[in-house]
Amino acid sequence: MDINDAAINESFSPEDVRVPFRNMVYIGDSDTDIPCMKLVNTYGGHSIGVYNGGTNDKTKVYKMMRDGRIKYFSPADYSEGTELDALVKAIIDRTAANEALESIHYRCKKERINADQASSHEEREKTDLIIELENSSSFAGTHSVISKLLEISSWTNDQKNDLCEIALRNSQILYILGDADVSRFYKGLLKNMNNLSEAAQKIKEAREQGDLSENAEYDAAKDEQRDIEARIEEIEKILKNAEVVVEEEVALDKISIGCTIRILDCEFNEELEYKIVGSTEANSLKGKISNESPVGRALIGAKVGDTVKVETQVGDLEYKVLEIQRSM
């Protein structure tokens, strides 16, 4: 081997390696084995640390596993039918099954690479955008994809037909066909299109009639979609700031979210019972008050026997905490 040969640093792709690390088994019992163990283990192989079964001293193998150098350990008995023998055979069985999957993976990968090589980057980008448009599930998403499609000036007849068929199938495109950007894209798409397909003809007629952007169904669909998107955004914000409360784990030494309380209205000498909940669950008619309400905010952290003052627009209110319990 010539160490000055630049090819010495070349590497094989994973599928071309004769014996990949994932198929290697390394068995070692001392510090001198550690570098090899680490290498095999790091790259997906199987490193086994062995120890003296007579003394049962596992100090070294514990350290090797703690340091990420081995996956398994076993007594150093290499006889057939022993723990080590069973372990190695189990690894071989697993490796054989895994290689069957790996061969399928690399076959698919090779096919994809060949397909990519047979097409240009521009064609792959077009295909990706067509798929993205087909999967669009909102008006906002459709407008975003259309803005990218407008940057492309050349389409094959097959691609044009696909885009027209997608517009007919996907209501998130069909209902906004009259919007300026969507209309402009499909107008340019149909401009020099020969032998219009049935889908392309329908899109052309819909654009010319303008009925999709001027009818009540269209307006209702757009309004409904906007409401849905606003609700999704609201839910996402709620989930982002949500705090999971396990009622069985709620502490009863002081008032917190998730507990049910019994309090005394000091002014009217009336007992009241409430459950403290988050703002989205609040319903005063059902006895659920939000931790963010004036009363809820004042009660949070109070203990049995405490009297709390609540400032409201109608004056100060006083409540005495009588009982704190978990919600049933």
C-alpha positions in Angstrom: 0.0 0.0 0.0 1.4 3.4 -1.0 0.5 5.9 1.7 1.2 8.7 -0.8 -1.5 7.5 -3.1 -4.4 10.0 -2.9 -6.8 7.1 -3.4 -5.9 5.8 0.0 -8.5 8.1 1.5 -11.3 7.1 -0.8 -14.3 5.3 0.7 -17.0 2.9 -0.4 -20.7 3.8 -0.2 -22.4 1.7 2.5 -24.0 -0.7 0.0 -20.6 -1.5 -1.6 -18.8 -2.5 1.6 -18.2 -6.3 1.6 -18.5 -6.6 5.4 -20.1 -3.5 6.9 -19.7 -2.7 10.5 -23.3 -3.5 11.2 -22.4 -7.2 10.5 -19.3 -7.4 12.7 -19.1 -9.1 16.1 -16.2 -8.2 18.3 -15.5 -10.0 21.5 -13.0 -8.6 24.0 -12.0 -8.9 27.6 -9.3 -6.3 28.3 -8.3 -2.6 27.8 -6.3 -3.5 24.7 -9.6 -4.4 23.0 -11.3 -1.2 23.8 -10.4 0.9 20.7 -11.7 -1.9 18.4 -14.8 -2.3 20.5 -15.6 1.4 20.4 -15.1 1.5 16.6 -17.4 -1.5 15.9 -20.0 -0.3 18.4 -20.1 3.2 17.1 -20.7 2.2 13.6 -23.6 -0.1 14.3 -21.8 -3.4 15.0 -22.0 -5.7 18.0 -19.3 -5.5 20.6 -19.4 -8.0 23.4 -17.4 -7.7 26.7 -16.6 -11.0 28.4 -15.7 -11.5 32.0 -14.4 -14.4 34.2 -17.4 -16.5 35.0 -15.5 -18.1 37.9 -15.0 -14.9 39.9 -18.1 -13.2 38.4 -16.2 -9.9 38.4 -18.1 -7.6 36.1 -16.4 -4.4 37.0 -14.7 -4.0 33.6 -17.7 -4.9 31.5 -19.9 -2.4 33.5 -17.4 0.3 32.7 -17.2 -0.6 29.0 -20.9 -0.5 28.7 -21.1 2.8 30.7 -18.5 4.3 28.2 -20.6 3.1 25.2 -17.9 0.6 24.1 -20.0 -2.6 24.2 -23.7 -3.5 23.7 -23.6 -6.8 25.6 -21.5 -8.7 28.2 -21.3 -12.4 29.0 -19.1 -14.9 30.8 -16.0 -15.9 28.8 -17.2 -19.4 28.1 -16.9 -20.1 24.4 -18.5 -23.6 24.6 -21.6 -24.6 22.6 -24.8 -24.0 24.5 -23.4 -21.3 26.8 -24.8 -17.8 27.3 -22.1 -16.4 24.9 -22.9 -19.0 22.3 -26.6 -18.1 22.4 -25.9 -14.4 22.3 -23.7 -14.7 19.2 -26.2 -16.9 17.4 -29.0 -14.4 18.3 -26.9 -11.6 16.7 -26.3 -13.7 13.6 -30.1 -14.4 13.3 -30.8 -10.7 13.7 -28.1 -9.7 11.2 -29.5 -12.1 8.6 -33.0 -10.6 9.0 -31.7 -7.1 8.9 -29.6 -7.7 5.8 -32.8 -8.8 4.0 -34.3 -5.4 4.8 -31.0 -3.6 4.0 -31.0 -5.2 0.5 -34.5 -3.9 -0.1 -33.5 -0.5 1.1 -30.4 -0.2 -1.1 -32.4 -1.5 -4.1 -35.0 1.2 -3.6 -32.2 3.8 -3.0 -30.4 2.7 -6.2 -33.6 2.9 -8.2 -34.3 6.4 -6.9 -30.7 7.5 -7.7 -31.1 6.1 -11.3 -34.4 8.0 -11.6 -32.8 11.2 -10.4 -29.9 10.8 -12.9 -32.4 10.3 -15.7 -34.1 13.7 -15.0 -32.8 17.2 -14.5 -32.9 19.1 -11.2 -35.6 21.4 -12.8 -37.8 18.4 -13.7 -37.5 17.0 -10.1 -38.4 20.4 -8.7 -41.5 20.5 -11.0 -42.6 17.0 -9.9 -42.1 18.0 -6.2 -44.3 21.1 -6.6 -47.0 19.2 -8.5 -47.2 16.7 -5.5 -47.1 19.6 -3.1 -50.1 21.2 -4.9 -52.0 17.9 -4.9 -51.5 17.6 -1.2 -52.5 21.2 -0.3 -55.0 21.2 2.5 -55.6 24.9 2.9 -56.1 28.0 0.8 -53.0 29.5 2.3 -51.0 26.4 1.4 -52.3 26.6 -2.2 -51.3 30.2 -2.6 -47.8 29.4 -1.3 -47.4 26.6 -3.9 -48.8 28.7 -6.7 -46.3 31.4 -6.0 -43.5 28.8 -6.7 -45.2 27.4 -9.7 -45.5 30.9 -11.3 -41.7 31.0 -11.3 -41.6 28.1 -13.8 -42.3 29.0 -17.4 -42.0 25.6 -19.2 -44.4 22.7 -18.7 -45.0 19.5 -20.7 -48.5 18.7 -21.9 -48.6 15.8 -19.4 -47.6 18.1 -16.5 -50.3 20.6 -17.6 -52.9 18.0 -17.6 -51.8 16.7 -14.2 -52.1 20.3 -12.8 -55.6 20.7 -14.3 -56.8 17.4 -12.9 -55.4 18.3 -9.5 -57.3 21.6 -9.6 -60.6 19.7 -10.2 -60.0 17.1 -7.5 -58.7 19.5 -4.7 -61.3 21.9 -3.5 -58.5 24.0 -1.9 -57.6 24.9 -5.5 -60.9 24.8 -7.2 -62.7 27.2 -4.9 -60.0 29.9 -5.3 -59.5 29.4 -9.0 -60.7 33.0 -9.5 -58.1 34.5 -7.1 -55.6 36.6 -9.0 -52.5 34.4 -8.6 -54.2 31.1 -9.2 -56.1 32.5 -12.2 -52.9 33.9 -13.7 -51.1 30.6 -13.3 -53.8 28.5 -14.9 -54.3 31.1 -17.7 -50.6 30.8 -18.6 -50.8 27.1 -18.3 -53.6 26.8 -20.8 -52.4 29.5 -23.2 -50.5 27.4 -25.7 -51.8 24.0 -24.7 -52.7 21.8 -27.6 -55.4 19.1 -27.5 -57.0 20.1 -24.2 -57.8 17.2 -22.0 -61.3 17.0 -20.4 -59.8 18.3 -17.1 -58.1 21.2 -18.9 -61.2 22.1 -20.8 -63.2 22.2 -17.6 -60.7 24.5 -16.0 -60.7 26.8 -19.0 -64.5 27.0 -19.0 -64.6 27.7 -15.2 -62.1 30.5 -15.6 -63.9 32.1 -18.5 -67.3 31.9 -16.7 -65.9 33.2 -13.5 -68.6 31.4 -11.6 -66.3 29.8 -9.1 -65.2 33.2 -7.6 -68.6 34.8 -7.7 -71.0 32.3 -6.2 -72.2 32.0 -2.6 -70.7 28.5 -2.2 -67.3 29.8 -3.1 -67.5 32.6 -0.6 -68.9 30.3 2.1 -66.1 27.8 1.5 -63.4 30.5 1.8 -65.0 31.9 5.0 -65.2 28.4 6.5 -61.6 27.7 5.6 -60.4 30.9 7.2 -62.4 30.0 10.4 -60.8 26.6 10.4 -57.3 28.0 10.0 -57.9 30.5 12.7 -59.2 27.8 15.0 -56.1 25.6 14.2 -53.8 28.5 15.1 -55.7 29.1 18.3 -55.5 25.4 19.3 -51.7 25.4 18.4 -51.2 28.3 20.8 -53.2 26.6 23.5 -51.2 23.4 23.1 -47.9 25.3 23.1 -48.7 26.8 26.5 -50.6 23.9 27.9 -49.7 22.3 31.2 -50.7 18.7 31.8 -52.4 18.2 35.2 -52.9 14.7 36.5 -55.7 15.1 39.0 -54.5 12.1 41.0 -51.2 13.9 41.6 -52.6 17.3 42.5 -51.3 18.4 45.9 -54.0 19.2 48.5 -51.9 21.4 50.8 -52.8 24.5 48.8 -55.2 25.5 45.9 -53.9 24.7 42.4 -55.3 23.9 39.0 -57.2 20.7 38.9 -58.5 20.7 42.5 -62.1 21.2 43.7 -62.5 23.7 46.5 -65.2 24.7 49.0 -65.1 28.3 50.1 -67.2 30.6 52.2 -68.5 33.9 50.8 -67.8 36.1 53.9 -70.3 38.8 52.9 -73.3 36.5 52.4 -72.2 33.7 54.7 -72.8 31.3 51.8 -70.7 28.2 51.0 -69.6 27.7 47.3 -67.9 24.9 45.5 -65.7 25.3 42.5 -63.2 23.4 40.4 -60.1 25.4 39.4 -59.4 24.8 35.7 -57.5 26.4 32.8 -59.0 29.3 30.8 -60.3 27.0 27.9 -62.3 24.8 30.3 -63.9 27.6 32.4 -67.7 27.4 32.7 -69.1 29.2 35.7 -72.5 27.6 35.2 -70.9 24.2 35.8 -68.9 25.4 38.7 -65.6 25.6 36.8 -63.6 28.8 37.3 -60.4 29.8 35.4 -57.1 30.2 37.2 -56.8 33.4 35.3 -60.1 34.9 36.5 -60.0 37.4 39.4 -61.4 34.9 41.9 -59.3 32.0 40.6 -56.1 34.1 40.5 -56.7 35.2 44.1 -57.4 31.7 45.3 -54.4 30.0 43.7 -51.8 29.1 46.4 -54.2 29.7 49.3 -54.5 27.0 52.1 -57.4 25.8 54.2 -58.3 28.4 56.7 -56.9 31.3 54.6 -59.1 34.3 53.8 -58.5 35.9 50.5 -59.6 39.3 49.1 -60.6 39.6 45.5 -60.7 43.0 43.8 -63.5 43.3 41.3 -65.3 46.1 39.5 -68.1 46.0 42.0 -65.9 46.1 45.0 -63.7 43.8 47.1 -65.0 40.3 47.9 -63.7 38.1 50.7 -63.6 34.3 50.6 -62.5 31.8 53.3 -61.0 28.5 52.1 -62.9 25.6 53.9 -61.8 22.5 52.0 -59.4 21.5 49.1 -60.0 18.1 47.5 -59.2 16.3 44.3 -61.9 16.4 41.6 -64.1 13.3 41.3 
